Protein backbone atom coordinates (compact mmCIF):
# COMPACT_ATOMS: atom_id res chain seq x y z
CA UNK A 1 0.00 0.00 0.00
CA UNK A 2 1.32 3.46 -0.89
CA UNK A 3 2.52 5.63 2.02
CA UNK A 4 0.14 8.43 0.94
CA UNK A 5 -2.80 6.02 1.16
CA UNK A 6 -1.71 4.85 4.61
CA UNK A 7 -1.37 8.46 5.74
CA UNK A 8 -4.86 9.26 4.47
CA UNK A 9 -6.30 6.27 6.32
CA UNK A 10 -4.54 7.31 9.51
CA UNK A 11 -6.00 10.80 9.34
CA UNK A 12 -9.46 9.38 8.68
CA UNK A 13 -9.09 6.98 11.62
CA UNK A 14 -8.07 9.87 13.85
CA UNK A 15 -11.28 11.66 12.91
CA UNK A 16 -13.36 8.59 13.67
CA UNK A 17 -11.77 8.06 17.09
CA UNK A 18 -12.63 11.58 18.29
CA UNK A 19 -16.27 12.62 18.37
CA UNK A 20 -17.29 16.26 18.05
CA UNK A 21 -20.10 16.73 20.57
CA UNK A 22 -22.20 19.86 20.83
CA UNK A 23 -21.11 21.96 23.81
CA UNK A 24 -22.82 25.03 25.19
CA UNK A 25 -20.34 26.41 27.74
CA UNK A 26 -20.08 30.18 27.24
CA UNK A 27 -16.72 31.93 26.71
CA UNK A 28 -14.86 32.40 29.98
CA UNK A 29 -11.60 33.41 31.62
CA UNK A 30 -10.23 31.97 34.85
CA UNK A 31 -7.23 32.57 37.10
CA UNK A 32 -6.04 30.57 40.11
CA UNK A 33 -3.38 31.79 42.54
CA UNK A 34 -2.38 29.45 45.37
CA UNK A 35 0.38 30.20 47.95
CA UNK A 36 0.85 28.28 51.19
CA UNK A 37 3.60 27.95 53.81
CA UNK A 38 4.08 26.48 57.25
CA UNK A 39 4.19 23.05 58.80
CA UNK A 40 1.36 20.63 59.54
CA UNK A 41 0.12 20.19 63.10
CA UNK A 42 0.68 16.46 62.51
CA UNK A 43 -2.88 15.34 63.22
CA UNK A 44 -3.09 12.12 61.21
CA UNK A 45 -6.74 11.42 62.03
CA UNK A 46 -7.70 14.89 60.83
CA UNK A 47 -5.88 14.35 57.52
CA UNK A 48 -3.10 16.85 58.19
CA UNK A 49 -0.30 14.64 56.88
CA UNK A 50 -1.93 13.84 53.54
CA UNK A 51 -1.67 16.31 50.66
CA UNK A 52 -3.00 16.63 47.12
CA UNK A 53 -3.03 19.19 44.30
CA UNK A 54 -6.06 21.31 43.45
CA UNK A 55 -8.44 19.00 41.58
CA UNK A 56 -8.95 21.25 38.53
CA UNK A 57 -5.22 21.78 38.12
CA UNK A 58 -4.48 18.10 38.55
CA UNK A 59 -6.92 17.26 35.76
CA UNK A 60 -5.48 19.80 33.32
CA UNK A 61 -1.78 19.79 34.24
CA UNK A 62 -1.20 16.59 36.26
CA UNK A 63 -0.60 18.61 39.42
CA UNK A 64 -0.50 22.10 40.88
CA UNK A 65 -1.68 23.81 44.03
CA UNK A 66 -1.55 22.66 47.65
CA UNK A 67 -4.30 21.04 49.67
CA UNK A 68 -4.20 19.19 52.98
CA UNK A 69 -6.90 16.56 53.30
CA UNK A 70 -8.02 18.09 56.59
CA UNK A 71 -8.01 21.65 55.23
CA UNK A 72 -4.98 23.91 54.89
CA UNK A 73 -5.84 26.42 57.61
CA UNK A 74 -7.27 23.78 59.95
CA UNK A 75 -4.02 21.83 59.71
CA UNK A 76 -1.86 24.82 60.63
CA UNK A 77 -0.75 26.15 57.25
CA UNK A 78 -0.74 29.85 56.39
CA UNK A 79 -1.67 31.27 53.00
CA UNK A 80 -4.53 31.73 50.58
CA UNK A 81 -6.12 30.51 47.35
CA UNK A 82 -7.74 32.93 44.91
CA UNK A 83 -10.01 31.63 42.13
CA UNK A 84 -11.42 34.26 39.75
CA UNK A 85 -13.53 34.02 36.60
CA UNK A 86 -15.00 36.42 34.05
CA UNK A 87 -16.99 36.22 30.83
CA UNK A 88 -15.12 39.02 29.04
CA UNK A 89 -12.31 41.53 29.29
CA UNK A 90 -9.26 40.36 31.20
CA UNK A 91 -8.28 39.06 34.63
CA UNK A 92 -5.25 39.97 36.74
CA UNK A 93 -4.44 38.68 40.22
CA UNK A 94 -1.62 38.63 42.78
CA UNK A 95 -1.09 36.74 46.03
CA UNK A 96 1.84 37.33 48.35
CA UNK A 97 2.85 35.42 51.46
CA UNK A 98 5.35 37.02 53.89
CA UNK A 99 7.86 34.73 55.65
CA UNK A 100 6.07 31.99 57.59
CA UNK A 101 7.86 29.94 60.29
CA UNK A 102 8.53 26.30 59.41
CA UNK A 103 10.20 25.21 62.67
CA UNK A 104 11.63 26.50 65.94
CA UNK A 105 15.09 26.95 64.41
CA UNK A 106 14.28 30.00 62.30
CA UNK A 107 13.41 28.31 59.00
CA UNK A 108 10.85 30.29 56.98
CA UNK A 109 9.04 30.23 53.66
CA UNK A 110 7.78 33.18 51.59
CA UNK A 111 5.98 32.96 48.28
CA UNK A 112 4.07 34.88 45.63
CA UNK A 113 1.87 34.15 42.63
CA UNK A 114 0.94 36.47 39.74
CA UNK A 115 -1.52 35.53 37.02
CA UNK A 116 -3.35 37.11 34.11
CA UNK A 117 -5.83 35.85 31.52
CA UNK A 118 -7.45 37.23 28.39
CA UNK A 119 -8.81 35.54 25.29
CA UNK A 120 -5.81 34.27 23.35
CA UNK A 121 -3.18 35.37 25.89
CA UNK A 122 -2.14 33.91 29.25
CA UNK A 123 0.55 34.80 31.78
CA UNK A 124 1.82 33.28 35.03
CA UNK A 125 4.63 33.88 37.50
CA UNK A 126 5.56 32.40 40.87
CA UNK A 127 8.31 32.96 43.43
CA UNK A 128 9.35 30.77 46.34
CA UNK A 129 11.98 31.60 48.99
CA UNK A 130 13.03 29.09 51.62
CA UNK A 131 15.36 30.09 54.45
CA UNK A 132 16.79 27.19 56.40
CA UNK A 133 15.15 23.82 55.82
CA UNK A 134 11.73 22.26 55.45
CA UNK A 135 10.33 18.96 56.68
CA UNK A 136 8.17 16.35 55.03
CA UNK A 137 4.96 17.96 56.28
CA UNK A 138 5.92 21.53 55.40
CA UNK A 139 4.24 23.62 52.70
CA UNK A 140 6.61 25.62 50.48
CA UNK A 141 4.56 25.87 47.28
CA UNK A 142 3.42 28.75 45.05
CA UNK A 143 1.16 28.08 42.05
CA UNK A 144 -0.38 30.31 39.38
CA UNK A 145 -2.69 29.12 36.59
CA UNK A 146 -4.73 30.90 33.92
CA UNK A 147 -7.28 29.70 31.36
CA UNK A 148 -9.38 30.93 28.48
CA UNK A 149 -12.33 29.00 27.02
CA UNK A 150 -13.97 29.91 23.73
CA UNK A 151 -16.20 28.50 21.00
CA UNK A 152 -14.96 28.73 17.40
CA UNK A 153 -16.53 28.14 14.01
CA UNK A 154 -15.01 28.20 10.52
CA UNK A 155 -16.34 28.27 6.99
CA UNK A 156 -14.81 28.45 3.53
CA UNK A 157 -16.05 28.59 -0.05
CA UNK A 158 -13.46 25.92 -0.79
CA UNK A 159 -14.91 23.36 1.64
CA UNK A 160 -18.46 22.02 1.84
CA UNK A 161 -20.40 22.74 5.05
CA UNK A 162 -20.34 19.82 7.51
CA UNK A 163 -17.19 18.43 5.83
CA UNK A 164 -14.54 16.93 8.08
CA UNK A 165 -11.33 18.86 8.62
CA UNK A 166 -8.42 19.53 10.94
CA UNK A 167 -7.27 22.45 13.07
CA UNK A 168 -3.78 23.42 14.25
CA UNK A 169 -3.21 25.92 17.06
CA UNK A 170 0.00 27.96 17.01
CA UNK A 171 1.31 29.45 20.26
CA UNK A 172 4.24 31.63 21.21
CA UNK A 173 5.87 31.16 24.61
CA UNK A 174 8.65 33.01 26.40
CA UNK A 175 10.02 33.30 29.91
CA UNK A 176 12.59 31.99 32.36
CA UNK A 177 12.95 29.63 35.31
CA UNK A 178 15.59 29.45 38.03
CA UNK A 179 15.99 27.19 41.05
CA UNK A 180 18.34 26.99 44.00
CA UNK A 181 20.69 24.03 44.18
CA UNK A 182 21.40 24.70 47.87
CA UNK A 183 17.70 24.57 48.76
CA UNK A 184 16.86 21.86 46.19
CA UNK A 185 14.32 24.20 44.65
CA UNK A 186 12.13 23.33 41.69
CA UNK A 187 10.21 25.34 39.11
CA UNK A 188 7.99 24.33 36.24
CA UNK A 189 5.64 25.74 33.61
CA UNK A 190 3.11 23.83 31.50
CA UNK A 191 0.95 24.86 28.55
CA UNK A 192 -1.98 22.60 27.66
CA UNK A 193 -5.09 22.70 25.48
CA UNK A 194 -8.36 20.80 25.37
CA UNK A 195 -10.80 20.64 22.48
CA UNK A 196 -14.51 19.84 22.88
CA UNK A 197 -14.01 18.64 26.44
CA UNK A 198 -11.86 15.74 25.24
CA UNK A 199 -8.37 14.66 26.15
CA UNK A 200 -6.06 17.36 27.48
CA UNK A 201 -3.02 17.73 25.23
CA UNK A 202 0.20 19.03 26.78
CA UNK A 203 1.87 21.36 24.28
CA UNK A 204 4.96 22.44 26.21
CA UNK A 205 6.73 21.76 29.50
CA UNK A 206 9.61 23.77 30.96
CA UNK A 207 11.21 22.78 34.25
CA UNK A 208 14.26 23.45 36.40
CA UNK A 209 15.45 21.41 39.36
CA UNK A 210 18.17 22.87 41.58
CA UNK A 211 21.58 21.62 40.41
CA UNK A 212 20.27 19.70 37.40
CA UNK A 213 20.22 20.72 33.75
CA UNK A 214 17.03 22.59 32.84
CA UNK A 215 14.43 20.81 30.72
CA UNK A 216 12.26 21.90 27.78
CA UNK A 217 9.86 19.74 25.80
CA UNK A 218 7.19 20.59 23.24
CA UNK A 219 5.12 18.66 20.73
CA UNK A 220 6.22 20.89 17.86
CA UNK A 221 9.04 23.36 18.49
CA UNK A 222 12.64 24.32 17.80
CA UNK A 223 14.41 23.59 21.10
CA UNK A 224 17.49 25.55 20.02
CA UNK A 225 15.77 28.81 21.04
CA UNK A 226 15.83 27.77 24.71
CA UNK A 227 18.93 28.04 26.90
CA UNK A 228 19.21 25.18 29.38
CA UNK A 229 21.55 25.74 32.32
CA UNK A 230 22.23 24.29 35.75
CA UNK A 231 18.90 24.77 37.51
CA UNK A 232 17.69 27.25 34.91
CA UNK A 233 15.81 27.65 31.62
CA UNK A 234 15.22 30.77 29.53
CA UNK A 235 14.14 31.53 26.00
CA UNK A 236 11.27 31.95 23.58
CA UNK A 237 9.68 29.86 20.87
CA UNK A 238 6.73 29.40 18.54
CA UNK A 239 5.10 26.03 18.10
CA UNK A 240 1.93 24.33 16.99
CA UNK A 241 -0.28 21.52 18.25
CA UNK A 242 0.72 19.10 15.45
CA UNK A 243 1.87 15.58 16.27
CA UNK A 244 4.69 14.36 14.04
CA UNK A 245 4.08 10.59 13.88
CA UNK A 246 7.01 8.60 12.45
CA UNK A 247 6.26 7.03 9.03
CA UNK A 248 2.71 8.45 9.01
CA UNK A 249 3.18 12.21 8.83
CA UNK A 250 1.53 15.10 10.63
CA UNK A 251 -1.61 14.61 12.69
CA UNK A 252 -3.74 17.58 13.72
CA UNK A 253 -6.89 17.87 15.82
CA UNK A 254 -10.23 17.10 14.11
CA UNK A 255 -12.95 19.67 13.47
CA UNK A 256 -16.04 19.96 11.23
CA UNK A 257 -16.44 22.89 8.87
CA UNK A 258 -19.46 25.01 9.76
CA UNK A 259 -19.88 23.27 13.14
CA UNK A 260 -18.81 25.10 16.33
CA UNK A 261 -16.11 23.54 18.45
CA UNK A 262 -14.73 24.51 21.84
CA UNK A 263 -11.15 25.30 22.84
CA UNK A 264 -9.72 25.61 26.34
CA UNK A 265 -6.11 26.72 26.83
CA UNK A 266 -4.32 26.72 30.18
CA UNK A 267 -0.93 27.86 31.46
CA UNK A 268 0.46 27.01 34.90
CA UNK A 269 3.60 27.90 36.86
CA UNK A 270 4.69 26.19 40.05
CA UNK A 271 7.67 26.78 42.35
CA UNK A 272 8.75 24.92 45.47
CA UNK A 273 11.27 25.70 48.21
CA UNK A 274 13.55 28.33 46.54
CA UNK A 275 12.82 28.99 42.86
CA UNK A 276 11.37 31.51 40.41
CA UNK A 277 9.14 31.20 37.34
CA UNK A 278 8.63 34.27 35.12
CA UNK A 279 6.18 33.70 32.26
CA UNK A 280 3.86 36.70 32.65
CA UNK A 281 4.35 37.84 29.02
CA UNK A 282 4.07 34.35 27.90
CA UNK A 283 1.62 32.08 26.12
CA UNK A 284 -0.21 33.67 23.16
CA UNK A 285 -2.37 32.03 20.52
CA UNK A 286 -0.85 33.67 17.44
CA UNK A 287 -2.48 31.62 14.67
CA UNK A 288 -5.16 29.05 13.91
CA UNK A 289 -4.52 26.96 10.78
CA UNK A 290 -7.24 24.88 9.12
CA UNK A 291 -7.16 21.88 6.76
CA UNK A 292 -9.62 19.81 4.75
CA UNK A 293 -10.20 16.06 5.23
CA UNK A 294 -7.20 15.24 3.02
CA UNK A 295 -5.05 17.43 5.28
CA UNK A 296 -4.58 20.08 2.61
CA UNK A 297 -4.08 23.56 4.08
CA UNK A 298 -7.03 25.93 3.55
CA UNK A 299 -5.93 29.56 3.73
CA UNK A 300 -9.11 31.26 2.49
CA UNK A 301 -11.60 30.92 5.34
CA UNK A 302 -13.50 32.92 7.92
CA UNK A 303 -13.27 32.22 11.63
CA UNK A 304 -15.69 33.42 14.30
CA UNK A 305 -15.39 33.22 18.08
CA UNK A 306 -18.19 33.41 20.62
CA UNK A 307 -16.07 35.84 22.66
CA UNK A 308 -15.75 38.17 19.68
CA UNK A 309 -11.96 37.74 19.62
CA UNK A 310 -10.24 38.03 16.24
CA UNK A 311 -7.71 35.23 16.69
CA UNK A 312 -6.46 35.45 13.10
CA UNK A 313 -5.27 39.02 13.51
CA UNK A 314 -4.43 39.10 17.20
CA UNK A 315 -0.67 39.04 16.53
CA UNK A 316 1.87 38.82 13.76
CA UNK A 317 2.16 35.18 12.75
CA UNK A 318 5.71 33.78 12.66
CA UNK A 319 6.55 30.57 10.88
CA UNK A 320 6.15 27.36 12.86
CA UNK A 321 9.43 25.43 12.83
CA UNK A 322 9.15 21.81 11.73
CA UNK A 323 10.65 19.88 14.62
CA UNK A 324 9.63 16.21 14.81
CA UNK A 325 8.96 15.17 18.38
CA UNK A 326 7.89 12.03 20.16
CA UNK A 327 4.25 12.34 21.37
CA UNK A 328 3.60 12.11 25.09
CA UNK A 329 2.26 8.77 26.41
CA UNK A 330 -1.26 10.16 26.86
CA UNK A 331 -1.30 11.38 23.28
CA UNK A 332 -0.12 8.01 21.97
CA UNK A 333 -3.11 6.44 23.71
CA UNK A 334 -5.41 8.64 21.65
CA UNK A 335 -3.74 7.50 18.43
CA UNK A 336 -3.67 3.75 19.11
CA UNK A 337 -7.06 3.14 17.53
CA UNK A 338 -5.95 5.01 14.43
CA UNK A 339 -2.79 2.92 14.16
CA UNK A 340 -4.76 -0.27 14.68
CA UNK A 341 -7.11 0.68 11.84
CA UNK A 342 -4.18 1.29 9.51
CA UNK A 343 -2.51 -1.98 10.53
CA UNK A 344 -5.72 -3.91 9.83
CA UNK A 345 -5.99 -2.43 6.35
CA UNK A 346 -2.38 -3.31 5.63
CA UNK A 347 -2.88 -6.90 6.78
CA UNK A 348 -5.91 -7.29 4.52
CA UNK A 349 -3.99 -5.89 1.55
CA UNK A 350 -1.05 -8.24 2.10
CA UNK A 351 -3.29 -11.30 2.38
CA UNK A 352 -4.85 -10.73 -1.06
Secondary structure as GFF3:
##gff-version 3
##sequence-region A 1 352
A	DSSP	alpha_helix	3	17	.	.	.	ID=ss1
A	DSSP	beta_strand	28	39	.	.	.	ID=ss2
A	DSSP	beta_strand	51	52	.	.	.	ID=ss3
A	DSSP	alpha_helix	55	61	.	.	.	ID=ss4
A	DSSP	beta_strand	67	68	.	.	.	ID=ss5
A	DSSP	beta_strand	78	86	.	.	.	ID=ss6
A	DSSP	beta_strand	90	101	.	.	.	ID=ss7
A	DSSP	beta_strand	108	118	.	.	.	ID=ss8
A	DSSP	beta_strand	121	131	.	.	.	ID=ss9
A	DSSP	beta_strand	138	155	.	.	.	ID=ss10
A	DSSP	beta_strand	164	179	.	.	.	ID=ss11
A	DSSP	beta_strand	186	195	.	.	.	ID=ss12
A	DSSP	beta_strand	200	209	.	.	.	ID=ss13
A	DSSP	beta_strand	215	218	.	.	.	ID=ss14
A	DSSP	three_ten_helix	223	225	.	.	.	ID=ss15
A	DSSP	beta_strand	226	229	.	.	.	ID=ss16
A	DSSP	beta_strand	232	240	.	.	.	ID=ss17
A	DSSP	beta_strand	243	245	.	.	.	ID=ss18
A	DSSP	beta_strand	249	251	.	.	.	ID=ss19
A	DSSP	beta_strand	253	256	.	.	.	ID=ss20
A	DSSP	beta_strand	261	272	.	.	.	ID=ss21
A	DSSP	beta_strand	275	292	.	.	.	ID=ss22
A	DSSP	beta_strand	297	298	.	.	.	ID=ss23
A	DSSP	beta_strand	302	305	.	.	.	ID=ss24
A	DSSP	three_ten_helix	311	313	.	.	.	ID=ss25
A	DSSP	alpha_helix	329	351	.	.	.	ID=ss26
###
